[in-house]
Each structure stands twice: as C-alpha cells, then as structure tokens.
C-alpha cells in the first residue's frame, strides 16, 4: 500500500514541479525561502511556508510563538477527551490529526491533503529520525514536503526554546510581540521561584528524585539528559539526584531497576513522569519497596511534564506549577 501511495506522490510531485517550472515565465515566481535546521540541513521552498504540520509538542511551541498550525501528529487527545499536556496550547478542534496507527507513523494520505509546506518535529541526538516520525515514514513525507528538525536533547531548555522562537520568526510570526515578551518574563519569574526553592532544599539537605515506572520496571531519570531537568539542576540549583548507571542503550535517559530495587535512591520529594505510559504515584505505591521510601510513604510527589512544548508560555506555567507543588511539600516536612 505504501509503495503505491509513494509512487503516486512521486508522479504528483513531478507534475507540480513541471507546472512550477512552466508557469510564471522568466522568474516571476515567489522569492525562495531558506532555513537551516538543527540537523544542519538546509530547507528551501518557493515562498515562505504557510501550511505547517508538526509533531504535537513542536506544534504547541510554534503556536505559542505565533505560527498557525494546520495539522499535528503524536498524542493529541486523552481517552477522557482532554488535550494531552504534550500538545500544550493546541486546540484539537482547530487542527487536523494526521497520527498513524503505530508509534512513529503518520497517516500519509491525510497529511498530504493538508498540502504542507513544511513538517516540523523535535530531534533527539541519541536516536535516528525525528520524534514520532520513523526514518521510513519521514522518507515518504519528504516526497511531498521538506522536514525540519529542532534539537531537543543535549541543549539547555532556554536554548531549545530559542530554537523554536527562531524557527517561528523565520516562518513569519511576530516572535518578539509583547505577548511573547510577557511569557518570557513570566518564565524568568517562575525560574527565580524554583531557584529559591532549590536554595531552601539544599540548606535543609533535602533531595529530589525524578522517577517513572511500568508494571515490570522502575526508572530513575538522569536529569542531565533532559533539557528541563538539567536546567533546573545546573541553572536553578534544584537538588535532583543523578542515578549511577543510566541505561546507555536507551539513550542514557534513565537507570532501569526492578521494583525489588526501588529503594536504591531515597529522596524527600519525587518528581513523577506524568506521561500516560508511566504509572501514577498511587499505582507505583502498590509496589511495597517503593511505597516504603520516605517520599512515597509521606506522599511527597510533584508532577513532571516530561515532553511539554518548548516555549516560554508552556514552561512558565509548568515551572510555576512545579514551584507550587515543591513549596507545598517543603511546608509539610
């Protein structure tokens, strides 16, 4: 099926290219738009892109900087009908969902109907391809639209946010509007709140552990592999524990442990991975060794939004929320 679709697109693309070359006579077309993405790839289109399709987190970030979004792929709506936190400010009713049946797959036919000028997604240095887009699927997408990758690992959170801002600016958005500047000020205010909490926690010799889990395994997150947690540790001083043996086969993002070893890293507060694939605290506490840990026994948890849109608006809200939760847990100690 995919081969037939791909062949059809190649023919269609050739027809479009022929039309573009034969219409407008001697150079009457639009001025070429060019952008070099975080992969070092130069993307060129005839005229500035207008129809943008993006992975949901990238879509949320670009929209926060003023870019209209035509379609998204990746987790958009939860089973209860609410919007996935990963999608941020995206309204599911105002975009076309082109997610495919499996992880890393998109509905190519539905995406093609949107006639995207560019397709945008995050890029993780440790893994091939783009986020929520396998290499095979990306190759098919490239038959009708160029792709843009934005680096989301190995960079500081503010740097990642600025990458999305730069792309939004290149796409014609007013990424320096007063609304955006206000979001940036709020982001910095939230950061200062977390800095103060970090100082208070270190003075009291309190620690934080970022965790996740499935029924089979317990995960201790390495904060330095995640732009947000790394920012919280290096720049804001939150005392988040670094595990001793991150799983390099998994990109080094976490140490994998059995639930029988869930007591390896005691902590005063636990940040729990709020993604649907990870167990919430009440389910993790059904594991007795985990439940006996100081933070778990005292129900000292704070939510970690691990895959939120990288924009000032998104993280201002996330960091204020985290500051509220950490402050409440500190007040209970």
N, C-alpha and C positions, 0 to 999 in steps of 0.2 A: 504493500500500500504506500509506504513512504517513498519507494523508488518511483512509483507512478506520479505521486504528488510532486516530488522533487523535479522530475523530468518536465512536468507541466510548467512548473515555476521557471525553469531554465528557459523554456520556449517563450513564456510570457515576458521574462526579464529581457530577453533578446529583442522581442518586439517593442518593448518600451524604450530600450536603448536606441533602436533604429529610428523610432519616432522622434526621440530627443535629438538625434543627430540630423534628421532631415527637416525638422521644424525650426522655425526662427531664423533660417538663412544664416548669414555671416555673423555669428557671435551675438545674437540678440537675446540669448538666454540669461538666466539669473546668475549672479555672481557666485562663484564656488565658495562653499563653507568648509572650513577645515579645522580639525581638533585632534590633538594628540592625547590619547588616554593614558591611564596609569600603567598599562602594559607596554607603553612605548609605541603603540600602533597609531598611525595617522589615519583618521577617518575623514573622508571628503565626500560631500554631497553637493548637488546642484541647488544652490539656495540654502538658507538656514533651515534646519529641520523644524517641522511644525507638529507632526504626528509622532508622539513619543510613547513607546511601550516599555515598561520597566518591571523588574522584579519588585515585589511589593515594598520592601524596605527602601530600595533605591527610589521607587515612585514616591513614597512618603517624604523622603528627604528633598527630592526635586520640587515636589509640590509646595513644601514649606518655604522654598526659595522662589516660588512664583512660576514654576513651569506647569502648564496644563498637561495632564496625563490622559492618554486615550485608552490604554489597556494595561493590565498587570498580570503577572504570573507569580505563583507561590502562595502561601497561606494568606487568605483574604478574609474569610468569614468563619467564625467558630460554629460548632454544632448547635449552640444556643441562639445563633443568629447575630451575635455581636461581632464587631470588627476585630480581627486579630491585632494584638499590640504591635506585631511586626509591620503592619501596614500603616501605623501612625494615623495621620490626618486624612488618609484616603477614604472617601465615601464609596462603599461598594456599589451603590446605586448609580454612580456617576462615571464608572469605568467599565470596560469590558474585560471579564476574567478570561484569560487565554491559557490557564493552567491545564497541563496534560494529566493523564491518569496516574503517572508514577513520578517519584522524585526526580527532578532534573529534566522533566519532559514538559513541553508546551503543546497546546493544540495549534498545530501549524496552520491548518486551514482557517481557523478563527482569527489567528494573528494576522494572516495575510489579508483578510478582509478589511482590517484597520488601515492597510497601506502605510505601515510605519516608516518614518524616515530614518529613525534610529531605534535600537533596542538596547536598554541600559541595565546593567546588573553589577553587583559587587564582585570583587576579585579577592580570593584568599591565596596568598603566596604559596602556602603549603599544598595546595590542591590544583589539579589541572582544570581548565574550563572556567566558566562563570557560575555564580551562585544560582542554584535552582535551574541550571541550564547545562546539560551534559555536553561534552565536546561534539558528539554526533548530532545532537539537536541544534547546537549552535551553527554547525556547518550547514544545516538545512535552512536555518534562519538567515544566514548570510547570503543565501540565494536571492533574497528579496529585500534585505535591509542590513546595513552595517551594524555591528555591535560595539558597545562602549563598555569598558571595564573600569570600575572605580576601586582602588585598593582599600581593603577593609581589615587587613592584618599587617602586623609589623610597623604600624604607624600609630601615632598618638591620636586620641579622639579629636582634639581640635583640628589636627591636620586632616583627618578623614572628613570632618565636617566642611572644612575649607575646600576640599577637593570637589564635594558636591556643589558648594557655592560657586566655584569657578566654572563647573560644567553648566550650572543653571544660567550663569551670566553669559556664557558662550551661546546658550540656546535662546538668548534674547530676553530673559527675565530680568526684572529690576531687583537684583540680589543685594542691593545696597539701600533698599527702601527703608523708611522709618520703621515699618513693622518688623523687618528683619533685624535692624539695629536694636530694636527693643527686645527681640528674642535673644540677641547676643548678650545684652546687658543682664537679662534675667538668668541666662546660662551662667554668667560670671558670678551673679549673686548666689545662685544655688551652689556653685563650686566653693564659694567662700564659706557657706554654711557647712559643707562637708569637711572643709579644711579645719574648721573649729571643732567639729565632732572628732576628727582624727587626732587633734591635739589632746582633747579631753580623754580619748580612749587610750592613747599611748601613755599619758601621765598616770592613768589608773592601771596600766599593764593589762588592758583588755584586748582581745583578738577577735578577728572576723574570719570566717571560713566560707568560701563560695562552693556550693555543692549541687549535685543533681543525682538522679538515680532512676533505674528501671527496676522491675521485679527481680531481675537477675544480678544487677551490678550497682555499685555505689561509685560516684565520681567526685573527685576533689579537683576543683578548677584551678589551673595556673593563671593567676591574674595577669601576668605579663604577656600572655598570648592573646588577650582580649583588649582592644583599644580603650574601652570604657573603664574596665577594672584596672588596667595599667595606669591610666590617667589618675584614677582615684588613689592608687598607691604612690606612684612616683611624684605626682604634682600636688596632690591634696593630702597625702600622708595617712590615708586610712590603713590600719594595720591588718591587711588581708594576708593570711598565711599562704606561702608558696609550697606546694607539695614537693616531696623529694624526688619522685620518679615519674614524671609525666610520660604518657604513652606516645612515643615518637611516631609510631605507626599511625596514630590518629592526629598527627599534626602537632603533638605536644600540648594540646589544649587542656588536658586533664590527666590525673592519675586514676587508673581503674582499680577498684578494690572490691573484694567480696563483702557482703553485708556482715560477715563474721569479723571483718577487719575495719568496721565503720568507726571504731574508736581510735584510729591511728592519729587523728588530728583533732584534739579537743579545741573548743572555741567558746567564746562568750556569746557571740551572735553568729547565726548562719544566714548567708545570702542563698536563697533557693532559686534554682533555674525555673522560671515561670512558663517555659515553653510546654506545649501540650504533651510532648514526648517524654517529659520528665515528671516524676511523681511529685505531687504537692506534699507539704510537710505532714499533713495528717496521715497520708499513706506511708511516707517514709518512717513515721513513728511506730508503724506496725512491726518494724524490724527491731527486736529488743535491744541489741547492742547500740544501734543508732539512738534509740529512744532514751538510753541511759546517759548520753552525752550531756554536758552541762547546758548548752544552748537548747537542745531539744527537750530536755527534761523541764526546763523553765519556759518553754515555748517562746524563745527569743529568736524569732525569724524576721527577715526582711526580704522583700521581693527583688529578684534580679531579672530585669528585662534584657535578655542576652542578645537579641537581634533587632533592636529598635532602629528606626530611621536615623541616619546620622545628620541631624540638623540641629541648630540652636533651639528651635521651638520644641522639638522632641525631647532633647536631653535636659532642657531647663525643667520641664515637667517631671521627667524621670528622676533627676537629681534632687529636686525639692521633695518629691515623694520619698526617696531613699533617706534624705535628711530627717524627714518627719518620723519615719519608722525607726531609724537608728536612735534618734533622740528619745523616742518613747521607750525603747528597750534599755537605754542607758539609765533613764529615770527609774526603772524597775530594779536596777542592780543594787 
